[in-house]
């Protein structure tokens, strides 16, 4: 799968839901819950898609990394 990014502005890059799901390798429902939980996860609606900023993607990546490291550490 290709990573699809959208340039909203010169400095703002956004990603669609499916790209984020593919990058993080999480279930659709889990990703939806995480996006609702994160504060500041506003989205831009473009061509019937919800686009999330790069900051949201990095915050989700950070959380997944911490969870997986904790899981490894507990074993």
N, C-alpha and C positions, 0 to 999 in steps of 0.2 A: 504494500500500500504506500502511496505517496503521502508525504506530509504536505498538507495544504495550509498555506498561511495567506492572510489577507493584510494588505497594507492600508490601514485606515488613514493614517497621516504619515508624514515622513518618519516619525519616531515611534509610532504606535503600530505594533503587529498583533493581529488577532488570529485565533485558531478556532476551527469549528469543533463541534461536540465529538464527531467520529474520529477526528485526528487526535484529540486529547485522549479519547478512550483507547485508541490504538497505541499511543505513546506510553501510557501508564499501564496498559494491559490489565484493566479492571472491568468488572461487569458494568453494564449500563445503569442498573439501579443504584449501585454503589457510587458511581460517579455523579449521578443526579443528586443523591443525598449529600455528598461532599460539596458539590457546587452550591446547594442551598445553605449549607452550614457556614461556608466561608463568607466572611463579611467582605463587602467590596467586590463581589463576583457579578457585577453588572455586566450585561451583555449588549451587543449591538445586533440588531436584527437586519440581515442582509440576504436578499434572495431566498426568503423563507428558511433561513438558518440562524441559529444563535451563535454568535462569535464572541469568544472570551479573550480577554487581553493576555499578553505574555506573562504579566505579573500573576494572574490567577493560575496559569499553567505551572509556573515555577513554584508557587505555594503548594499546589497539589503534589508536585514532584517531591518537594521537601518532606511533606507529610508521609508519602508512600515510602520514601527512603528511611525515615526514622522508624516507621512501623516495621519494616523488613529487618532493619538492624536490631531492633528490640527482639524480634522473633528469633533471630540467629543467636543473639546474646543469651536468651533464656534457655536455649537448647543445650 
